[in-house]
Amino acid sequence: MLHQTCKKKTQTKKQKTYRLFALIISAVLFIYQSPAYSQQYVVVDGENGDRLTGTWRGATETHFEIEYNGQVLRLPVTGYSLDFTSDTTHVPDRTAAKYFRNGRMLLELGLPENAKGRFKAAIEELPKYPAAHYQLGLLHKAEGDTASALERFRSVAILDAANYDLVPFFQEFGDTALASGAYAEAVDNYQLILTHYPEHPSVPALRYITGFLFVEQLEDAAAGLTLLESAITAYPDRPEHEKAFFLIGKLQAETDRLEDALHTLQGFIIRYPISEWVYEARLTRAEVNLKLGRISEAASEASLIYESSIDEPVKERAKQILDQTRWTVYTDADGLPDNQIQAIVNDETKLWIGTAKGIMLFETAYDKWIPIEDIPQLINSAVETVPDVRAIAVNAQEVWIGTRSQGAIHYDRLTGEIQAYSPIDGFPDWVRDIKMDETEIWFATGIGAIRRIRGSLDPPLVYNVPNSQLPADDLETLVLTPERVWCVSEDGVIGTFDREIEEWYTYHSIAIREGMTIVGIEAAAEQLLFTWFNTDEKSNGYFRADLDGRNGKSTTLHTGVDDENKLKNIYIRGALDTSPILEEAAIEEAVEAPFVEEAEIVPEEIVEIEDPSESEFSAEMGVEEEAQPLLPTPEVPLVLWIATNDLFYTHHTRSGAWQDTTTPQIVSGELTTIQSLVVANNRAWIATANGLATVSVQ
């Protein structure tokens, strides 16, 4: 019996010795095979309770050596347990180490669930216990719980990456996520490799792949740009270099590193002259030059693309850039009081500009832009604070300025006198539009229409809903014709004032279909021009009629536009078409306009709604209905200029010819939000929310 007991104890001792030796050998092998090998520390726990922490020096089959307090200690394999670490702050205390050892023993006995509890207990004792985190990560992975395994392995990488080769795990998790379209998860795993194992052989490819994922899938330009810039510098001979080189230039342009973008893209074009991205690189260079105000460089690049490419979308983008180069944009850097342009009026070769920070006058003769400061300074100082200018009316004798919150200001050009008409004196605070002719001056305000009769000593006449048949008080704009005054309210109601009998009426026309909201009105060469939008139909356009409102024709410009602000921002001006008639066939009644899908012109598709020849006026206007249809009056040929947020059109109504030009992109790179349009001296001037743009209309 005694012999059997001694034999069992001897076998147990041999087993413990064998297991400990195997642990030492495997630990030593791992240390020297680790891709991030550095000096290793070992914690030695003796069966008698002693604990030593020193630098590992090596081992044989029977002994191991550590450096402790400057001395090299040679200890037998039996009777000790070893724990390796690269950071002494991660050395577990006795309790944590005991839990960990018990967990390992339970694993050897085939009890993974019990082992998991011991490893968790070890981590509760020492949260920064990499070995325990690692063992839990292995268990979670074996169970198929990738998320939990990743979190454990992430902790190990942060705590002690040098002692654990986790790259295969992170690579496997990342590749699986990538295949399933979980791009953020894939990037997370790849970045763990890039961060904690920068010398691993997989890093060159992963740096490119992760950069592409940031840019193309996660739309994180900043992170993608940083990674790709480091990738092409560190690994310039990789096959991914070409694509990365191009994307860096694009991203630099998108993040306003404009000079860097030009340099990068030029280098890309030189190195990869037949790349699939070379046209896109040139287009981007053209756009960057445009942003920088280098018009000739932008035009040269775009012209080269337009002439050499056979790809229609590429040619169209090149054309749009060429259109942009035709524009000149003026901002506060050129003397404007503010980039928010709210009103613009031509005065021979001069332009009066109204902004949120006052009025300005510029001379534009000889293609020069010369500020005239003295008169605007007098006008801007006529009220308590700099006026928020919303309307301007000008003739040879006077200038009227309408403001928001401060009424109106009058400047007598003959005497130099300035007079303010303020809300304190009973004048409406918000003047939205002003029009005048030889006999009268009219103001569109938020509380109705005001009429001043020249030469009369009587106070101005005020028309509103309570005291007249004015259809609405909140007027946005108006226009004067010899026989009538036309006005449009904020809600799109059209009112007309008979100047002979001095009565107001509401205007109706079947050219104004249900759902249309009128936003503007202009007079041009014996015709009225109304602009409209239709939220329900996601469309906008214009219709024109004779000065008495008859013979209306409605034209749709854009369809499929979801943004109501884009629909509302449509302005039109017109003039008599005096161009010669080349052939009689060219005078055929032409279609008025194209349908446009998302601001993309399609000339062959046309929509025109023409009123019948009978009277268009409503019965409340007091015009008798004709027993027989009236003959339509001869159509006056017009040249129309139409500005929207995206396109500027020139249209000849006689020939039906259309020409569209992309509206300019201001320095910010955002599409303009137009506020007003003037055509004068063979140039169109477009007031926008971020500058004043001009283009030749010849």
VEXDREN-707461 format. One record per residue (C-alpha): x, y negated, z negated. Coordinates in pm, whole numbers, padded with zeros to 5 digits, m for minus. Each point is the difference from the previous one (the first is absolute). Layout:
<nodes>
NODE     c1     c2     c3
NODE      X      Y      Z
...
</nodes>
This chain:
<nodes>
NODE     c1     c2     c3
NODE  00000  00000  00000
NODE  00282 m00232 m00091
NODE  00176  00086  00323
NODE m00309 m00089  00201
NODE m00034 m00336 m00176
NODE  00363 m00090  00061
NODE m00031  00102  00362
NODE m00308 m00222  00047
NODE  00179 m00299 m00159
NODE  00301  00058  00223
NODE m00219  00011  00312
NODE m00182 m00319 m00106
NODE  00331 m00175 m00056
NODE  00124  00112  00341
NODE m00319 m00123  00162
NODE  00034 m00342 m00169
NODE  00364 m00019  00105
NODE m00085  00092  00357
NODE m00283 m00252  00020
NODE  00216 m00277 m00143
NODE  00285  00081  00234
NODE m00237  00001  00298
NODE m00137 m00335 m00115
NODE  00351 m00145 m00020
NODE  00103  00133  00339
NODE m00318 m00125  00172
NODE  00037 m00339 m00169
NODE  00364 m00025  00109
NODE m00086  00096  00356
NODE m00284 m00254  00009
NODE  00226 m00275 m00133
NODE  00258  00049  00270
NODE m00252  00050  00280
NODE m00201 m00310 m00090
NODE  00006 m00255  00285
NODE  00039 m00282 m00249
NODE  00258  00165 m00229
NODE  00145 m00219 m00274
NODE  00153  00058 m00347
NODE m00213  00249 m00198
NODE m00073  00017 m00370
NODE m00101  00312 m00190
NODE m00189  00038 m00325
NODE  00117  00308 m00192
NODE m00232  00141 m00266
NODE  00144  00274 m00222
NODE m00199  00273 m00167
NODE  00126 m00135 m00332
NODE m00168 m00335  00067
NODE  00306 m00194  00117
NODE m00041 m00236  00296
NODE  00274 m00149  00218
NODE m00033 m00233  00297
NODE  00300 m00025  00230
NODE  00126 m00007  00353
NODE m00017  00330  00187
NODE  00341  00142  00093
NODE m00080  00347  00137
NODE m00066  00363 m00097
NODE  00121  00358  00036
NODE m00186  00327 m00058
NODE  00063 m00021 m00372
NODE  00061 m00367 m00086
NODE m00087 m00354  00097
NODE  00178 m00330 m00059
NODE m00124 m00348 m00089
NODE  00179 m00323 m00077
NODE m00115 m00126 m00336
NODE  00134 m00313 m00174
NODE  00314  00009  00212
NODE  00068  00369 m00057
NODE m00067  00299  00223
NODE m00196  00266 m00187
NODE m00002  00362  00122
NODE m00308  00184 m00124
NODE m00133  00351  00059
NODE m00297  00052  00224
NODE m00189  00191 m00263
NODE m00168 m00182 m00286
NODE m00067 m00328  00185
NODE m00262 m00152  00226
NODE  00093 m00270  00252
NODE m00195 m00291  00145
NODE  00152 m00205  00285
NODE m00070 m00367  00081
NODE  00158 m00292  00184
NODE m00133 m00253 m00253
NODE  00046  00043 m00372
NODE m00314 m00205 m00065
NODE m00196  00298  00132
NODE  00147  00245 m00256
NODE m00290  00174 m00170
NODE m00018  00030 m00376
NODE m00014  00342 m00159
NODE m00378  00018  00006
NODE m00029 m00095  00364
NODE  00282  00237  00093
NODE m00169  00281 m00190
NODE m00328 m00056  00184
NODE  00185  00000  00329
NODE  00189  00325 m00079
NODE m00323  00164 m00104
NODE m00157 m00109  00326
NODE  00283  00157  00198
NODE m00035  00323 m00194
NODE m00373  00008  00066
NODE  00070 m00043  00370
NODE  00234  00298 m00011
NODE m00277  00197 m00164
NODE m00239 m00092  00282
NODE m00220 m00236 m00204
NODE m00003 m00327  00201
NODE m00307 m00151 m00172
NODE  00154  00048 m00343
NODE  00330 m00137  00131
NODE m00179 m00308  00132
NODE m00120 m00079 m00352
NODE  00353  00022 m00138
NODE  00141 m00229  00271
NODE m00272 m00255 m00069
NODE  00079  00019 m00370
NODE  00366 m00064  00082
NODE m00098 m00311  00198
NODE m00214 m00124 m00287
NODE  00311  00017 m00217
NODE  00224 m00155  00269
NODE m00196 m00174  00283
NODE  00325 m00043  00194
NODE  00078  00370  00015
NODE  00082  00068  00367
NODE  00039  00376 m00034
NODE m00348  00034 m00153
NODE m00153 m00223  00270
NODE  00175  00209  00264
NODE m00133  00330 m00134
NODE m00353 m00141 m00016
NODE  00039 m00124  00358
NODE  00095  00350  00114
NODE m00302  00146 m00179
NODE m00241 m00255  00152
NODE  00143  00063  00345
NODE m00044  00376 m00042
NODE m00365 m00067 m00087
NODE m00045 m00214  00314
NODE m00051 m00321 m00203
NODE  00213 m00223  00219
NODE m00102 m00328 m00164
NODE  00101  00116 m00350
NODE  00319  00157  00132
NODE  00092 m00323  00175
NODE m00047 m00205 m00316
NODE  00226  00237 m00196
NODE  00265  00003  00270
NODE m00021 m00379  00025
NODE  00080 m00020 m00372
NODE  00294  00234  00045
NODE  00135 m00209  00290
NODE m00024 m00318 m00206
NODE  00157  00158 m00308
NODE  00270  00226  00136
NODE  00007  00034  00380
NODE  00368  00094 m00008
NODE m00073  00336 m00164
NODE m00303  00103  00207
NODE m00025  00047  00374
NODE m00360 m00111  00055
NODE  00039 m00090  00368
NODE m00160  00323  00131
NODE m00308 m00062 m00214
NODE m00041 m00366  00099
NODE  00063  00086  00364
NODE m00261  00278 m00007
NODE m00261 m00218 m00174
NODE  00067 m00289  00239
NODE m00021  00211  00315
NODE m00325  00160 m00114
NODE m00153 m00340 m00074
NODE  00117 m00138  00334
NODE m00157  00290  00190
NODE m00333 m00064 m00171
NODE  00006 m00377  00064
NODE  00064 m00094 m00363
NODE  00261 m00257  00101
NODE  00031 m00181 m00332
NODE  00066  00331 m00177
NODE  00257  00099  00262
NODE  00180 m00332 m00040
NODE m00002  00040 m00378
NODE  00181  00335  00023
NODE  00247 m00114  00265
NODE  00088 m00308 m00202
NODE  00084  00216 m00301
NODE  00264  00168  00214
NODE  00128 m00333  00138
NODE  00022 m00148 m00348
NODE  00142  00284 m00207
NODE  00195  00202  00259
NODE  00146 m00266  00233
NODE  00283  00227  00116
NODE m00218  00295  00095
NODE  00026  00112  00366
NODE m00374 m00058  00052
NODE  00022 m00371 m00085
NODE  00088 m00142  00347
NODE m00308  00144  00168
NODE m00222 m00068 m00302
NODE  00095 m00367 m00012
NODE m00118 m00048  00358
NODE m00312  00213 m00047
NODE m00100 m00181 m00320
NODE  00055 m00339  00162
NODE m00224  00097  00294
NODE m00270  00121 m00239
NODE  00008 m00329 m00192
NODE m00038 m00200  00320
NODE m00236  00208  00210
NODE m00218  00178 m00255
NODE  00010 m00201 m00322
NODE  00034 m00345  00163
NODE  00257 m00105 m00259
NODE  00224 m00215  00216
NODE  00233 m00111 m00280
NODE  00081  00352 m00124
NODE  00029  00137  00353
NODE  00226 m00280  00115
NODE  00239  00047 m00292
NODE  00029  00374  00058
NODE  00045 m00023  00376
NODE  00261 m00274 m00026
NODE  00202  00216 m00238
NODE m00051  00307  00221
NODE  00137 m00151  00323
NODE  00297 m00140 m00191
NODE  00089  00323 m00177
NODE m00096  00248  00273
NODE  00023 m00174  00340
NODE  00043  00322  00199
NODE m00329  00161 m00096
NODE m00257  00061  00281
NODE m00250 m00213 m00197
NODE  00225 m00305  00031
NODE m00165 m00133  00319
NODE m00349 m00013 m00143
NODE  00122 m00139 m00333
NODE  00203 m00271  00173
NODE m00309 m00117  00189
NODE m00230  00014 m00303
NODE  00240 m00208 m00206
NODE m00020 m00280  00257
NODE m00381  00021  00004
NODE m00021 m00004 m00379
NODE  00238 m00294 m00026
NODE m00225 m00191  00240
NODE m00312  00092 m00198
NODE  00157 m00108 m00329
NODE  00117 m00335  00144
NODE  00369  00088  00009
NODE m00012 m00149  00346
NODE  00367 m00061  00073
NODE  00087  00348 m00129
NODE m00269  00146  00225
NODE  00141 m00170  00309
NODE  00348  00127 m00077
NODE m00114  00356 m00079
NODE m00223  00034  00304
NODE  00268 m00136  00231
NODE  00241  00260 m00138
NODE m00263  00268  00053
NODE m00054 m00103  00364
NODE  00374  00009  00068
NODE  00050  00341 m00161
NODE m00318  00163  00135
NODE m00077 m00174  00333
NODE m00232  00277  00124
NODE m00172  00074 m00330
NODE m00374  00058 m00009
NODE m00015 m00299 m00240
NODE  00206 m00243  00206
NODE m00302 m00193  00138
NODE m00150 m00023 m00347
NODE  00334 m00130 m00127
NODE  00005 m00270  00269
NODE m00363 m00093 m00068
NODE  00080 m00035 m00369
NODE  00299 m00220  00081
NODE m00225 m00219  00213
NODE m00253 m00030 m00283
NODE  00273 m00086 m00250
NODE  00140 m00269  00228
NODE m00352 m00137  00030
NODE m00031 m00021 m00379
NODE  00335 m00177 m00016
NODE m00115 m00253  00260
NODE  00250  00121  00261
NODE m00246 m00019  00284
NODE  00240  00048  00290
NODE  00158  00308 m00160
NODE m00343  00150 m00065
NODE m00112 m00071  00357
NODE  00319  00150  00146
NODE m00039  00323 m00199
NODE m00372  00030  00082
NODE  00056 m00071  00370
NODE  00263  00274  00018
NODE m00243  00250 m00151
NODE m00289 m00109  00219
NODE  00205  00040  00316
NODE  00170  00329 m00088
NODE m00264  00204 m00182
NODE m00264  00209  00175
NODE m00190  00065 m00324
NODE m00316 m00212  00012
NODE m00038 m00044 m00379
NODE  00362 m00112 m00017
NODE m00051 m00243  00288
NODE m00312 m00137 m00168
NODE  00190 m00068 m00322
NODE  00275 m00168  00200
NODE m00264 m00216  00169
NODE m00142 m00099 m00337
NODE  00344 m00108 m00115
NODE  00047 m00197  00321
NODE m00335 m00165 m00072
NODE  00131 m00088 m00345
NODE  00304 m00170  00149
NODE m00229 m00240  00183
NODE m00115 m00140 m00334
NODE  00162 m00262 m00218
NODE m00095 m00004 m00368
NODE  00030 m00305 m00226
NODE m00003  00030 m00379
NODE  00081 m00214 m00303
NODE  00365  00034  00101
NODE m00088 m00217  00301
NODE m00167 m00274 m00204
NODE m00350  00138 m00058
NODE m00136 m00087 m00347
NODE m00118  00359 m00038
NODE m00018  00316  00210
NODE m00376  00033 m00059
NODE m00125 m00190  00306
NODE m00373 m00077 m00034
NODE m00068 m00258  00269
NODE  00168 m00117  00319
NODE m00094 m00273  00250
NODE  00186 m00126  00305
NODE  00054 m00372  00054
NODE  00150 m00042  00348
NODE  00351  00145 m00050
NODE m00033  00001 m00378
NODE m00146  00255 m00239
NODE m00178 m00072 m00326
NODE  00047  00293 m00238
NODE m00214  00055 m00310
NODE  00132  00225 m00278
NODE m00081  00085 m00359
NODE  00268 m00254 m00096
NODE m00099 m00294  00210
NODE  00004 m00121  00360
NODE  00292 m00032  00242
NODE  00054 m00153  00344
NODE  00245  00131  00259
NODE  00114 m00118  00340
NODE  00028  00294  00242
NODE  00098 m00174  00325
NODE  00289  00139  00204
NODE m00023  00334 m00182
NODE  00124 m00160 m00320
NODE m00146  00014 m00348
NODE  00048 m00335 m00170
NODE m00167 m00078 m00335
NODE m00164 m00343 m00035
NODE m00010 m00056 m00373
NODE m00110 m00356 m00082
NODE m00372  00020  00090
NODE m00057  00345 m00157
NODE  00166 m00120 m00321
NODE m00244 m00291 m00020
NODE m00297  00231  00057
NODE  00120  00264 m00247
NODE  00044 m00263 m00270
NODE m00346 m00151  00052
NODE m00153  00244 m00248
NODE  00099  00101 m00351
NODE  00173  00324  00101
NODE  00131  00124  00334
NODE m00312  00092  00199
NODE m00095  00355  00093
NODE m00074 m00083  00365
NODE m00276  00202  00171
NODE m00102 m00217  00298
NODE  00145 m00273  00223
NODE m00157 m00221  00268
NODE  00207 m00243  00208
NODE m00045 m00263  00271
NODE  00196 m00306  00111
NODE m00146 m00219 m00276
NODE m00033  00220 m00307
NODE  00073  00322 m00181
NODE m00243  00181 m00232
NODE  00121  00264 m00244
NODE m00232  00240 m00180
NODE  00119  00160 m00323
NODE m00099  00265 m00244
NODE m00104 m00160 m00333
NODE  00101 m00358  00087
NODE m00249 m00108  00267
NODE  00121 m00178  00314
NODE  00279 m00242  00087
NODE m00015 m00259  00281
NODE  00306 m00154  00168
NODE m00051 m00303  00225
NODE  00277  00018  00261
NODE m00054 m00362  00106
NODE  00024 m00163 m00343
NODE  00190  00269 m00190
NODE m00266  00001 m00273
NODE m00079  00321 m00186
NODE m00327  00063 m00185
NODE m00095  00302 m00209
NODE m00360  00123 m00020
NODE  00006  00196 m00323
NODE m00255  00208 m00190
NODE  00002 m00270 m00266
NODE m00163 m00230  00254
NODE m00259  00262  00090
NODE  00176  00146  00304
NODE m00001  00383  00022
NODE  00314  00148 m00151
NODE  00057  00263  00270
NODE  00011 m00116  00362
NODE  00040  00302  00224
NODE m00013 m00157  00346
NODE m00008 m00346  00160
NODE m00099 m00093  00356
NODE m00042 m00345  00154
NODE m00078 m00170  00329
NODE m00050 m00358  00113
NODE m00322 m00047 m00198
NODE  00010  00224 m00307
NODE  00210  00191 m00252
NODE m00133  00328 m00143
NODE  00120  00195 m00303
NODE m00074  00367 m00073
NODE m00002  00047 m00378
NODE m00104  00251 m00261
NODE m00319 m00195 m00072
NODE m00115 m00083  00352
NODE  00088 m00229  00294
NODE  00102 m00366 m00030
NODE m00044 m00242  00291
NODE  00170 m00339  00028
NODE m00124 m00230  00276
NODE  00269 m00230  00134
NODE m00075 m00370 m00044
NODE m00276  00063 m00254
NODE  00017 m00157 m00344
NODE m00238  00258 m00140
NODE  00134  00284 m00219
NODE  00075  00329  00175
NODE m00297  00227  00065
NODE m00007  00328 m00191
NODE m00182  00304  00140
NODE m00072  00301 m00217
NODE m00266  00266 m00033
NODE m00222 m00194 m00244
NODE m00020 m00321  00208
NODE  00009  00136  00356
NODE m00036  00307  00218
NODE  00371  00073 m00024
NODE  00001  00383 m00016
NODE  00277  00028 m00266
NODE  00204 m00229 m00223
NODE  00332  00184 m00021
NODE  00134 m00109  00339
NODE  00333  00131  00127
NODE  00046 m00172  00336
NODE m00173 m00221  00255
NODE  00038 m00137  00352
NODE m00144 m00306  00176
NODE m00146 m00002  00351
NODE m00161 m00301  00171
NODE m00354  00112 m00088
NODE  00045  00220 m00308
NODE  00199  00074 m00312
NODE  00063  00370 m00057
NODE  00098  00143 m00337
NODE  00066  00343 m00149
NODE m00054  00092 m00365
NODE  00211  00226 m00218
NODE m00250  00282  00064
NODE  00009 m00050  00377
NODE m00328 m00190  00041
NODE  00008 m00238  00297
NODE m00168 m00337 m00026
NODE m00037 m00263  00272
NODE m00088 m00369 m00035
NODE m00177 m00180  00285
NODE  00177 m00336  00009
NODE m00283 m00169  00188
NODE m00293  00092 m00224
NODE  00220  00057 m00306
NODE m00143  00337 m00097
NODE  00164  00324 m00116
NODE m00081  00346  00139
NODE  00125  00354 m00048
NODE  00159  00151  00308
NODE m00074  00355  00113
NODE  00124  00192  00301
NODE m00038  00363  00096
NODE  00370 m00010  00084
NODE  00047 m00007 m00378
NODE m00095  00356 m00082
NODE m00113  00121 m00339
NODE  00295  00041 m00234
NODE  00210 m00272  00166
NODE  00130 m00279 m00225
NODE  00109 m00323  00170
NODE  00328 m00136 m00137
NODE  00092 m00285  00237
NODE m00118 m00229  00273
NODE  00179 m00212  00261
NODE m00098 m00201  00307
NODE  00195  00031  00325
NODE m00081 m00134  00349
NODE m00379 m00017 m00037
NODE m00019  00329 m00189
NODE m00029  00113 m00360
NODE  00232  00271 m00132
NODE m00105  00195 m00310
NODE  00214  00261 m00177
NODE m00160  00284 m00195
NODE  00065  00321 m00189
NODE m00214  00302 m00082
NODE  00097  00196 m00311
NODE m00239  00287  00069
NODE  00137  00053  00351
NODE  00358 m00082 m00110
NODE  00025 m00239  00292
NODE  00049 m00364  00084
NODE m00007 m00223  00306
NODE m00151 m00317  00138
NODE m00291 m00123  00207
NODE m00025 m00309  00216
NODE m00300 m00198  00105
NODE m00092 m00327  00166
NODE  00006 m00314 m00214
NODE m00374  00032 m00056
NODE  00044  00358 m00124
NODE m00140  00172  00308
NODE  00156  00276  00212
NODE  00197  00167 m00277
NODE  00246  00279  00069
NODE  00146  00207 m00283
NODE  00339  00167  00024
NODE  00144  00266 m00231
NODE  00375 m00016 m00057
NODE  00090  00245 m00274
NODE m00172  00311 m00131
NODE  00091  00254 m00265
NODE  00143 m00260 m00240
NODE m00075  00084 m00364
NODE  00155 m00311 m00154
NODE m00269 m00269 m00017
NODE  00261 m00275 m00040
NODE  00154  00103  00330
NODE m00341 m00007  00163
NODE m00069 m00352 m00131
NODE  00330 m00144  00113
NODE m00086 m00077  00361
NODE  00038 m00343  00161
NODE m00073 m00119  00352
NODE  00079 m00306  00209
NODE m00082 m00069  00363
NODE  00058 m00240  00288
NODE m00120 m00043  00356
NODE  00176  00242  00233
NODE  00155 m00219  00269
NODE  00217  00271  00152
NODE m00043  00048  00379
NODE m00232  00269  00131
NODE  00212  00243  00199
NODE m00267  00215  00161
NODE m00374  00000 m00012
NODE  00006  00360 m00118
NODE  00184 m00113 m00309
NODE m00302 m00207 m00110
NODE m00228  00298 m00046
NODE m00188 m00005 m00324
NODE  00257  00161 m00228
NODE m00032  00184 m00321
NODE  00049 m00217 m00300
NODE  00222  00208 m00222
NODE  00133  00338 m00096
NODE m00095  00220 m00284
NODE  00307  00026 m00218
NODE  00065  00289 m00235
NODE  00202 m00106 m00303
NODE  00127 m00309  00182
NODE  00123  00200  00296
NODE m00130 m00151  00323
NODE m00164  00228  00258
NODE m00084 m00224  00298
NODE m00211  00247  00194
NODE m00266  00024 m00272
NODE m00235 m00297 m00008
NODE m00289 m00123 m00205
NODE m00204 m00302  00099
NODE m00350 m00087 m00113
NODE m00165 m00273  00199
NODE m00314 m00184 m00102
NODE m00297  00009  00237
NODE m00074 m00321  00184
NODE m00285 m00107 m00225
NODE  00054 m00243 m00286
NODE  00227  00123 m00280
NODE m00128 m00244 m00256
NODE m00227  00109 m00281
NODE m00350 m00140 m00012
NODE  00092 m00208 m00304
NODE  00230 m00208  00219
NODE m00306 m00148  00164
NODE  00092  00089  00359
NODE m00289  00127  00206
NODE  00027  00345  00144
NODE  00006 m00006  00378
NODE m00277  00177  00183
NODE  00254  00107  00264
NODE  00359  00100 m00071
NODE  00250 m00282  00029
NODE  00277  00029  00255
NODE  00335  00032 m00175
NODE  00232 m00295  00031
NODE  00322  00053  00200
NODE  00272  00152 m00215
NODE  00289 m00231 m00082
NODE  00331  00185  00043
NODE  00209 m00009 m00319
NODE  00342  00092 m00121
NODE m00047  00147 m00346
NODE  00261  00044 m00270
NODE m00093  00238 m00280
NODE  00209  00072 m00308
NODE m00045  00289 m00243
NODE  00228  00136 m00270
NODE  00157  00240  00248
NODE m00034 m00141  00351
NODE m00010 m00328  00188
NODE m00202  00013  00322
NODE m00019 m00215  00309
NODE m00315  00063  00206
NODE m00114 m00154  00331
NODE m00378  00038  00017
NODE m00012 m00055  00376
NODE  00241  00274  00101
NODE m00051  00220 m00303
NODE  00377  00010 m00057
NODE  00120  00075 m00353
NODE  00343 m00035 m00149
NODE  00080  00101 m00356
NODE  00303 m00082 m00210
NODE  00077  00143 m00341
NODE m00030 m00272 m00261
NODE  00327 m00084 m00172
NODE  00138  00171 m00304
NODE  00110 m00267 m00245
NODE  00327  00022 m00192
NODE m00159  00222 m00266
NODE m00064  00259  00270
NODE m00371  00015 m00079
NODE m00260 m00062  00266
NODE m00130 m00353 m00005
NODE m00335 m00096 m00147
NODE m00125 m00271  00231
NODE m00178 m00310 m00127
NODE m00040 m00218  00309
NODE  00090 m00036  00367
NODE  00086 m00298  00220
NODE  00102 m00004  00366
NODE  00177 m00316  00111
NODE  00277 m00100  00240
NODE  00018  00348  00151
NODE  00059  00160 m00338
NODE m00216  00191 m00243
NODE  00049 m00084 m00366
NODE m00124  00255 m00252
NODE m00032 m00095 m00366
NODE  00060  00303 m00222
NODE  00026  00087 m00364
NODE  00381  00006  00021
NODE  00107 m00250  00260
NODE m00087 m00180  00324
NODE  00054  00203  00318
NODE  00014 m00135  00354
NODE  00024  00156  00346
NODE m00014 m00130  00356
NODE m00335  00063  00171
NODE  00132 m00064  00350
</nodes>
